[in-house]
Amino acid sequence: MMQKKGWWILVIVSVGIMIPFMIPYLTLNPANSRVDITSTTQYSILVTHIGFAFIALITGFLQFMDRIRLKKSKGSSLYGEDLCYQCFY
């Protein structure tokens, strides 16, 4: 288990790296995309993928919190199921 200070530094640095890469897609303007877009459907799927990836990364960090990981914790189960759903679907 990480120390509390190290934990928050990791979260802040990770989110700080993720946000700049997400900004062009938060405008919902295909012209700002970093990849070539050929259709609106392709752009919609790309934006959805980026949003779910961000949620999956944040949910992954939550798995390391002691309060959530308590033995037989319903919250831990829900976070784990959500993480699996985000990663595999």
Secondary structure, DSSP 8 states (H G I E B T S, - for coil): ---HHHHHHHHHHHHHHHHHHHHHHHTT-GGG-SS----HHHHHHHHHHHHHHHHHHHHHHHTT-TTTT-TT-HHHHHHHHHHHHHHH-
